[in-house]
């Protein structure tokens, strides 16, 4: 199963690195690609894990476009971004 999601708060390669690491930690997620310029996250999974992927992204500070993008999400994405930059 392949899916592409458009998310909020995606700013840079640090964000992308954190998103990849976070989603690859989920069961059944096999491949993750992040397009910073279009705010798209594409993943490949061996089963339907769409709810788990959306929940994981939101917890990291990257809700789906159209979902609530709270100050909490923005703060979490800032931290996720910083961690991703340090680890990459």
Secondary structure, DSSP 8 states (H G I E B T S, - for coil): -EEEEEBSS--SHHHHHHHHHHHHTSTTEEEEEEETTTTEEEEEESS--HHHHHHHHHHHT--BTTS---HHHHHHHHHHHHHHHHH-
